[in-house]
Amino acid sequence: MLNYSVKLDSVKDLVELRKIADRYGIRGKISQNGFCGDMRSVISNMFYLPLVEANIEIDGYKESQISYINEAMGKLSA
């Protein structure tokens, strides 16, 4: 399982997160202060913005993808 600390301020950030999930075929969840949501769901997560210190837990990835996922998630890091 991969863990990232991210800052999601806008719908644009949620769309970018969805694109990363689709590009690499990964699943995961966003959590912050009692909120827990699917990282692929833009609409339901939108109601909880801003997610300033959110944690993302990713599973369902291949070992060969880790460096690419780390690079992509670096754009959203807190």
Disulfide bonds with the S-S distance in Angstrom:
none
